Amino acid sequence: MLEERLLNRLEEKKARLDALRPLEAGVVARLREQINLEWIYNSNAIEGNTLTLKETHLVLATGLTIGGKSLREHFEVTNHREAIAYVESLVNQDGRITPHHVRQIHKLVLSQIDDDNAGQYRSTPVRIAGADHIPPEAWEIPRLVTEWGDWLNDPYNRIHPVNRAALAHYRLVAIHPFIDGNGRTARLVLNLILMQAGYPPTIIQNIQRKQYYRVLAQADDGRPEPLVNFLGRNVERSLIFYLEACTPQTGPKPAKEKWIPLREAAQNTPYSQEYLSLLARKGRLEAIKHGRNWHTTKKAIETYRQSVE
């Protein structure tokens, strides 16, 4: 399901990261702190939490409460930190991911927010705001989540780990097993699957919220490829981040490997900025987003041209 060029880039980057292991402890600690902060902030912001990235950092680092923000929003931050710690402990165990683990993750997500429902499957019908998809009836949930776990842990399920993580994420969201906290839980499970396969955690940014919901809706219509490739591009972003942080720098980066805006990258090429943007969105061109703007490299454009020719 991953676009072929994107799949090849993911494999190449993961191989480079694996070759650098074991990673320096100090570098790993700094990466973990930064990634976890972005993970917590963005996953909560997607669900409506109004704490900024800086405020989220203050809550995590000092335990301070932010004036004008609800107690629930503060618990969402600290709960997510505990849920990530639990996910990391499961990665180290390198075992099966079961419905029990999903419920434990959810219990941590909703702790002190809704203790009656934390870790408990919903017992009532729900509707997903803004979505046409109607989740299954409450009485079906135990069976569906068990079937989800059987599919995920099937030894004959030999699809690529990123495909597997993306599909598992979508299937859990579609079941919508809890009354609240489904999105946060599903994104934690997504990263658990990726991390068990040796990939760094990936972050769906709040600025991608509309696109994220759009590709989930396309999966509801029987087209999971846009979601798989959307998540694949985010996995690539995390790999790039890790590689740049962990690769020893012996000199300045060659000009053709520097990240530049698409407008600049399109100069002296047969491609327009708009066409490069289309290639980036489809995963055919190596590119990352800084804020709302795509950036790529001259080397990436050369690689794409060679693949076409």
C-alpha positions, 0 to 999 in steps of 0.5 A, spaced: 500 500 500 505 504 501 507 508 494 513 504 492 518 510 492 516 512 499 517 505 501 524 504 498 526 511 502 523 508 508 527 502 508 533 505 506 533 510 512 531 505 517 537 501 514 541 507 515 539 508 522 540 501 524 547 501 522 548 507 527 545 503 533 547 503 539 545 510 539 549 515 544 545 515 550 545 522 551 543 523 544 537 518 545 535 522 551 534 529 548 531 526 542 526 522 547 524 529 551 523 532 544 519 527 541 515 526 547 513 533 548 511 534 540 507 527 541 503 529 547 502 536 545 500 534 538 495 528 539 492 532 545 491 538 540 488 534 535 482 532 540 481 540 542 486 541 548 488 548 547 495 548 551 500 551 547 507 547 545 510 551 550 505 551 556 505 543 555 512 543 556 511 547 562 506 542 565 511 537 564 517 540 566 515 543 572 508 541 574 505 548 574 498 549 572 496 554 567 492 560 568 485 560 564 486 552 562 482 547 565 484 541 570 482 536 564 487 539 559 492 539 564 491 531 566 491 530 558 498 532 558 500 528 564 496 522 563 499 522 556 506 522 559 504 516 563 501 512 557 507 513 553 512 510 559 507 504 559 508 504 551 515 504 552 515 499 557 511 494 552 516 495 546 522 493 551 518 487 552 517 485 545 511 481 545 504 481 542 499 487 543 493 485 546 486 488 547 488 488 554 494 493 553 489 497 549 485 498 555 491 499 559 493 505 555 486 507 555 485 507 562 492 511 563 489 516 558 483 518 561 485 517 568 482 522 573 478 525 567 473 519 567 475 514 572 468 510 571 470 509 563 477 509 563 480 502 560 472 500 559 469 498 553 463 503 551 456 500 553 452 505 549 452 507 541 456 513 539 457 518 533 464 521 531 463 528 530 463 530 523 464 523 520 459 519 516 462 512 519 457 509 524 461 505 529 459 498 531 454 497 536 457 497 543 455 489 544 460 488 538 466 491 541 469 485 545 469 481 539 471 486 534 477 488 538 479 481 540 479 480 532 483 486 531 488 483 536 488 476 532 489 480 526 495 484 528 498 478 531 497 473 526 504 470 524 502 470 517 500 477 517 507 479 513 505 486 510 510 491 511 510 494 518 508 501 516 502 498 512 501 494 518 501 499 523 497 504 519 491 499 518 491 497 525 490 504 527 485 505 522 481 499 524 481 501 532 479 508 530 473 505 526 471 500 532 471 506 536 471 502 542 471 507 548 466 513 550 472 518 549 479 518 548 479 513 542 484 518 538 489 518 543 489 511 544 489 509 537 495 514 536 499 511 542 498 504 539 500 506 532 507 508 535 507 502 539 507 497 533 512 502 529 517 502 535 516 494 536 518 494 529 524 498 530 522 505 527 522 511 531 515 514 534 511 518 529 507 524 530 501 527 526 501 534 527 496 538 529 496 542 523 495 536 519 488 535 523 484 536 517 488 532 512 488 526 517 481 526 518 480 526 510 484 520 509 481 517 515 474 518 511 477 515 505 479 509 509 471 509 511 470 509 504 474 503 502 480 506 500 486 506 506 492 507 501 491 515 502 491 514 510 497 509 509 501 513 505 499 519 509 502 516 516 508 513 511 510 520 510 510 522 517 514 516 519 519 518 514 519 525 517 521 522 524 526 517 521 529 524 518 529 527 524 533 521 528 538 521 522 540 528 522 540 528 530 544 521 530 549 522 524 556 524 526 557 531 522 564 531 519 563 537 515 558 542 512 552 538 508 553 538 501 548 544 497 544 538 494 542 535 500 540 541 504 532 542 505 530 548 501 522 550 499 519 547 493 519 554 490 527 554 490 527 547 489 523 548 482 528 552 479 532 550 473 528 543 473 522 541 469 517 541 475 513 547 477 512 548 485 505 546 484 507 539 481 513 538 486 507 539 492 503 534 489 509 529 488 510 530 496 503 529 498 503 523 494 510 520 497 513 520 490 518 525 492 522 526 499 520 532 502 518 534 509 514 540 512 516 545 516 510 549 519 505 549 513 510 549 507 514 543 504 521 543 503 525 538 499 532 537 496 536 538 490 538 530 491 531 528 492 529 531 485 534 528 482 532 521 485 525 522 483 527 524 475 532 518 475 526 513 477 521 516 472 526 515 467 
